[in-house]
Amino acid sequence: MSMTRSFNNWLKYRETVTELGRMSNRELHDLGINREDIRRVARKASF
């Protein structure tokens, strides 16, 4: 994997973690996500 692609994936991961982290527990629940699952969901979304 190229360095640029890796960096872009990392950026997407960080943005997703940040966005989900800002959501309330209620909003996360509506999406079917537990707060403990944020990193896993972000990893799936970015790779």
Backbone torsions as a table, in degrees:
resi	resn	phi	psi	omega
1	MET	NA	136.7	-177.8
2	SER	-71.4	157.1	179.9
3	MET	-61.8	-39.0	179.8
4	THR	-64.2	-44.5	179.7
5	ARG	-63.9	-42.1	178.3
6	SER	-61.0	-44.1	179.8
7	PHE	-64.1	-42.8	178.7
8	ASN	-63.8	-39.6	176.1
9	ASN	-62.6	-41.8	179.2
10	TRP	-63.3	-42.7	178.4
11	LEU	-61.1	-44.3	179.3
12	LYS	-62.0	-41.3	177.6
13	TYR	-59.8	-49.9	-178.1
14	ARG	-62.8	-41.3	179.7
15	GLU	-64.1	-40.5	179.9
16	THR	-66.7	-44.3	178.0
17	VAL	-60.3	-43.4	-179.4
18	THR	-63.9	-47.5	-179.2
19	GLU	-62.2	-47.1	-179.8
20	LEU	-67.3	-35.3	179.4
21	GLY	-65.0	-26.7	179.2
22	ARG	-80.0	-15.6	-178.8
23	MET	-75.6	152.4	176.3
24	SER	-76.1	163.6	177.1
25	ASN	-59.3	-35.0	178.8
26	ARG	-64.4	-45.7	179.0
27	GLU	-63.2	-42.9	177.7
28	LEU	-62.1	-42.4	179.3
29	HIS	-60.8	-40.9	178.0
30	ASP	-60.6	-29.9	178.2
31	LEU	-87.3	-6.7	-179.2
32	GLY	80.6	27.2	-178.0
33	ILE	-119.6	133.5	171.4
34	ASN	-89.9	151.3	179.7
35	ARG	-56.4	-34.0	-179.9
36	GLU	-68.3	-18.9	-176.1
37	ASP	-93.8	0.1	-173.8
38	ILE	-57.2	-48.4	-177.6
39	ARG	-64.6	-38.3	179.5
40	ARG	-65.7	-44.2	179.5
41	VAL	-63.2	-42.6	179.9
42	ALA	-65.1	-38.3	179.4
43	ARG	-63.4	-43.6	178.9
44	LYS	-63.5	-37.3	-176.4
45	ALA	-73.0	-25.3	-172.4
46	SER	-103.2	-10.4	-177.4
47	PHE	-123.6	NA	NA
